[in-house]
Amino acid sequence: MAGAQRVTSRNARFQQWEALLGNRKKRNQLGRFLVQGVRPISLAVEYGWPVTTLLYDDSRKLSGWARELLQTVPAERVALAPELLADLGEKAEGAPEVVAVVELPADDLERIGTGPDFLGVLFDRPAGPGNIGSVIRSADAFGAHGVIVSGHAADVYDPKSVRATTGSLFSLPTVRVPSPAEVMAWVERRRAAGCPLVLVGTDEKGDADVHAFDFTQPVLLLVGNETSGLSSTWRELCDATVSIPMAGAASSLNAANAATAVLYEASRQRITAGRRGR
């Protein structure tokens, strides 16, 4: 493709892109992350995320999707040798057509809009990037307005997390914060502005079954670490806690599955309330 650079060796430029796969510090330093896959790249473009570079394989006949992307997205185009693109694509077999280098957004809680129908998720110190991605995907599917990842946690922009969102990362504001203090300052600002946000924690010994709690009010759902649950700080900050009734031998659910179950119940209640209000 005219105007494109070509990289055929593991030079310094390639090593910089390769570092974005597994080096969180490098992602933050450069303000970039890699996006793999047709749907995630398409949604990043659709939702206006700044794409800095499109890496592609010029040794093969590209699909209509890839050709249109390279022709219409205002980004640097770099042709990579197939084996280099395969490394960046992390596919088990063969190289992808395109991998995108995308700018990291600001970790600003004001990106998350709130209103009378607000539904958000806070994931406290998640250890697995795949779980972060799954929670973002479920939050998007069930009508949440944003996700907050709090504390010492796996990275939202780890490729495993980005892949697990299946593109929902680009439509749903997701913000990383270091501690509860930043979140509570944001919550108090929202409350002062007239949005009575309620903090609801998930806990196997919750105050109420999830079905009995009113999720039609503005809710920030708190989901704990996969192993240790919510921190003592977040437990104390909860306005209420809910449990998920379970049968069988299981004593608990995976954190992402628990979040999905509660988000579904919140969505169900809101849809039902909307029908009643007609």
C-alpha positions as CSV (number, residue, x, y, z in Angstrom):
1,M,0.0,0.0,0.0
2,A,1.4,3.4,-1.0
3,G,2.7,5.5,1.8
4,A,3.3,2.6,4.2
5,Q,6.5,1.8,5.9
6,R,7.7,-1.8,6.0
7,V,9.3,-3.6,8.9
8,T,10.8,-7.1,8.3
9,S,13.0,-7.6,11.3
10,R,12.7,-7.4,15.1
11,N,14.1,-3.9,15.2
12,A,13.6,-1.3,17.9
13,R,10.3,-0.2,16.4
14,F,8.9,-3.7,16.5
15,Q,10.2,-4.4,20.0
16,Q,8.3,-1.3,21.2
17,W,5.0,-2.8,19.8
18,E,5.9,-6.2,21.2
19,A,6.4,-4.6,24.7
20,L,2.8,-3.4,24.6
21,L,1.6,-7.0,24.8
22,G,3.0,-7.8,28.2
23,N,4.5,-4.7,29.7
24,R,2.0,-2.6,31.6
25,K,4.6,0.0,32.5
26,K,5.5,0.4,28.8
27,R,1.8,0.8,27.8
28,N,1.4,3.6,30.4
29,Q,4.7,5.3,29.4
30,L,3.8,5.3,25.7
31,G,0.1,5.9,26.2
32,R,-0.7,3.1,23.7
33,F,-2.0,-0.4,23.7
34,L,-2.6,-3.1,21.0
35,V,-6.0,-4.1,19.7
36,Q,-6.5,-7.5,17.9
37,G,-9.4,-8.8,16.0
38,V,-12.0,-7.5,13.5
39,R,-14.8,-6.6,15.9
40,P,-12.6,-4.9,18.5
41,I,-10.7,-2.8,15.9
42,S,-14.0,-1.9,14.1
43,L,-15.6,-0.8,17.4
44,A,-12.5,1.2,18.4
45,V,-12.8,3.1,15.1
46,E,-16.6,3.4,15.3
47,Y,-16.4,4.9,18.8
48,G,-13.7,7.4,17.8
49,W,-10.7,6.0,19.8
50,P,-7.5,7.5,18.3
51,V,-5.7,4.9,16.3
52,T,-2.1,5.8,15.9
53,T,-0.8,2.9,13.8
54,L,-2.3,0.1,11.7
55,L,0.0,-2.9,11.3
56,Y,-0.8,-5.2,8.4
57,D,0.4,-8.0,6.3
58,D,1.1,-6.8,2.7
59,S,2.1,-10.3,1.5
60,R,-1.4,-11.5,1.3
61,K,-4.7,-10.5,-0.4
62,L,-6.5,-8.4,2.2
63,S,-10.2,-8.6,2.8
64,G,-12.6,-5.7,2.0
65,W,-12.7,-4.9,5.7
66,A,-8.9,-4.6,6.0
67,R,-8.6,-2.6,2.8
68,E,-11.3,-0.1,3.9
69,L,-9.7,0.3,7.3
70,L,-6.3,1.1,5.8
71,Q,-7.9,3.5,3.3
72,T,-10.2,5.4,5.7
73,V,-8.6,5.5,9.2
74,P,-6.2,8.4,9.7
75,A,-3.3,6.4,11.1
76,E,0.2,5.6,10.2
77,R,0.3,2.4,8.1
78,V,3.1,-0.1,8.6
79,A,3.5,-3.4,6.7
80,L,4.9,-6.2,8.8
81,A,6.5,-9.5,7.8
82,P,3.8,-12.2,8.5
83,E,5.8,-13.9,11.3
84,L,6.1,-10.5,13.1
85,L,2.4,-9.7,12.7
86,A,1.6,-13.2,14.0
87,D,3.6,-12.5,17.2
88,L,1.6,-9.3,17.8
89,G,-1.7,-10.9,16.9
90,E,-1.1,-13.8,19.4
91,K,-3.1,-16.1,17.2
92,A,-2.4,-19.9,17.5
93,E,-2.4,-20.3,13.7
94,G,-1.2,-17.7,11.2
95,A,-1.1,-13.9,11.3
96,P,-4.1,-11.6,11.5
97,E,-4.7,-9.2,8.7
98,V,-4.4,-6.1,10.9
99,V,-3.4,-5.2,14.5
100,A,-4.1,-1.6,15.7
101,V,-2.1,0.5,18.0
102,V,-4.6,2.7,19.9
103,E,-4.1,5.6,22.4
104,L,-4.9,5.0,26.0
105,P,-7.8,7.2,27.3
106,A,-7.5,9.3,30.4
107,D,-8.3,7.6,33.7
108,D,-10.8,10.2,34.6
109,L,-14.0,9.3,36.4
110,E,-15.8,12.2,34.8
111,R,-15.8,10.0,31.6
112,I,-18.6,8.0,33.3
113,G,-21.9,9.8,33.0
114,T,-24.5,9.5,35.8
115,G,-28.2,10.1,35.9
116,P,-31.4,8.8,37.6
117,D,-31.0,5.5,35.7
118,F,-27.3,5.1,36.5
119,L,-25.8,1.6,36.8
120,G,-22.1,1.1,37.2
121,V,-19.7,-1.6,38.3
122,L,-16.6,-1.3,40.5
123,F,-14.2,-4.2,40.4
124,D,-12.0,-4.2,43.5
125,R,-8.4,-5.4,42.9
126,P,-9.1,-8.0,40.1
127,A,-6.2,-10.4,39.6
128,G,-7.2,-11.8,36.2
129,P,-7.3,-9.6,33.0
130,G,-9.7,-12.1,31.5
131,N,-12.1,-11.4,34.4
132,I,-11.8,-7.7,33.9
133,G,-12.7,-8.1,30.2
134,S,-15.7,-10.4,31.1
135,V,-17.1,-7.9,33.6
136,I,-16.8,-5.0,31.0
137,R,-18.6,-7.2,28.4
138,S,-21.4,-8.1,30.8
139,A,-21.7,-4.5,32.0
140,D,-22.1,-3.3,28.4
141,A,-24.6,-6.1,27.6
142,F,-26.9,-5.3,30.6
143,G,-27.0,-1.5,30.1
144,A,-24.3,-0.2,32.6
145,H,-22.9,3.2,32.1
146,G,-19.3,2.5,33.2
147,V,-16.8,0.3,34.9
148,I,-14.2,1.3,37.5
149,V,-11.2,-0.9,38.3
150,S,-9.9,-0.1,41.7
151,G,-6.6,-0.7,43.6
152,H,-3.7,-2.9,42.8
153,A,-5.2,-4.9,39.9
154,A,-4.6,-6.6,36.6
155,D,-4.6,-4.1,33.7
156,V,-7.7,-3.1,31.7
157,Y,-5.5,-2.8,28.6
158,D,-3.7,-6.1,28.9
159,P,-4.5,-7.9,25.6
160,K,-6.3,-10.7,27.4
161,S,-8.6,-8.2,29.0
162,V,-9.1,-6.3,25.7
163,R,-9.9,-9.6,23.9
164,A,-12.3,-10.7,26.6
165,T,-14.4,-7.5,26.2
166,T,-15.0,-8.5,22.5
167,G,-15.1,-4.8,21.7
168,S,-17.3,-3.5,24.6
169,L,-14.2,-1.7,26.1
170,F,-14.7,0.9,23.3
171,S,-18.3,1.6,23.9
172,L,-18.3,1.6,27.7
173,P,-16.2,4.1,29.8
174,T,-13.7,2.1,31.9
175,V,-11.5,3.9,34.4
176,R,-8.6,2.7,36.5
177,V,-8.3,4.3,40.0
178,P,-5.6,3.7,42.7
179,S,-7.8,3.6,45.8
180,P,-11.4,4.1,47.2
181,A,-10.6,7.7,48.0
182,E,-10.8,8.8,44.4
183,V,-14.1,6.9,43.8
184,M,-15.7,8.2,47.0
185,A,-14.9,11.8,46.0
186,W,-16.5,11.2,42.7
187,V,-19.6,9.6,44.4
188,E,-20.0,12.5,46.7
189,R,-19.8,14.9,43.7
190,R,-22.5,12.9,42.0
191,R,-24.7,12.9,45.1
192,A,-24.2,16.6,45.6
193,A,-25.3,17.1,42.0
194,G,-28.6,15.3,42.7
195,C,-27.8,11.7,41.8
196,P,-28.5,9.6,44.9
197,L,-25.9,6.9,44.1
198,V,-26.2,3.7,46.2
199,L,-23.1,1.5,46.7
200,V,-24.2,-2.2,46.6
201,G,-21.6,-4.9,47.4
202,T,-21.8,-8.6,46.4
203,D,-21.3,-10.9,49.3
204,E,-22.3,-14.5,50.0
205,K,-23.6,-13.3,53.4
206,G,-25.3,-10.3,51.9
207,D,-28.1,-8.3,53.7
208,A,-30.6,-9.4,51.1
209,D,-31.0,-11.8,48.2
210,V,-30.3,-10.1,44.9
211,H,-34.0,-10.5,43.9
212,A,-35.2,-8.6,46.9
213,F,-33.0,-5.5,46.4
214,D,-34.3,-2.5,44.4
215,F,-31.9,-2.1,41.5
216,T,-34.1,0.5,39.8
217,Q,-32.4,3.3,41.7
218,P,-28.9,4.7,40.8
219,V,-26.5,1.9,41.7
220,L,-22.8,1.4,41.8
221,L,-22.3,-2.4,42.1
222,L,-19.1,-3.4,44.0
223,V,-17.5,-6.7,43.0
224,G,-14.6,-8.1,45.0
225,N,-11.3,-9.7,44.2
226,E,-11.5,-13.3,42.9
227,T,-9.9,-14.8,45.9
228,S,-10.5,-12.5,48.9
229,G,-13.7,-10.6,47.9
230,L,-14.2,-7.0,48.7
231,S,-11.6,-5.2,50.9
232,S,-12.6,-4.2,54.4
233,T,-12.6,-0.6,53.2
234,W,-15.1,-1.2,50.5
235,R,-17.3,-3.4,52.8
236,E,-17.6,-0.5,55.2
237,L,-18.5,1.9,52.4
238,C,-21.3,-0.3,51.1
239,D,-24.8,1.1,51.6
240,A,-26.1,-2.5,51.2
241,T,-24.9,-6.0,50.3
242,V,-26.6,-8.6,48.2
243,S,-26.1,-12.4,47.9
244,I,-26.9,-14.7,45.0
245,P,-29.1,-17.7,46.0
246,M,-27.3,-20.9,44.9
247,A,-28.1,-24.6,44.7
248,G,-25.8,-27.6,44.3
249,A,-22.4,-28.0,45.8
250,A,-21.0,-24.7,44.7
251,S,-20.1,-22.3,47.6
252,S,-19.5,-19.3,45.4
253,L,-19.3,-18.0,41.9
254,N,-16.4,-16.7,39.9
255,A,-16.2,-12.9,40.3
256,A,-17.1,-12.2,36.7
257,N,-20.0,-14.7,36.8
258,A,-21.3,-13.1,40.0
259,A,-21.2,-9.6,38.5
260,T,-23.0,-10.9,35.4
261,A,-25.8,-12.5,37.5
262,V,-26.4,-9.3,39.5
263,L,-26.2,-7.1,36.4
264,Y,-28.8,-9.4,34.7
265,E,-31.1,-9.0,37.7
266,A,-30.7,-5.2,37.7
267,S,-31.5,-5.1,34.0
268,R,-34.5,-7.4,34.5
269,Q,-35.9,-5.1,37.2
270,R,-35.4,-2.0,35.1
271,I,-37.1,-3.5,32.0
272,T,-40.0,-4.6,34.2
273,A,-40.3,-1.2,35.8
274,G,-40.2,0.4,32.4
275,R,-43.1,-1.8,31.2
276,R,-45.1,-0.9,34.3
277,G,-44.6,2.8,33.7
278,R,-46.0,2.7,30.2
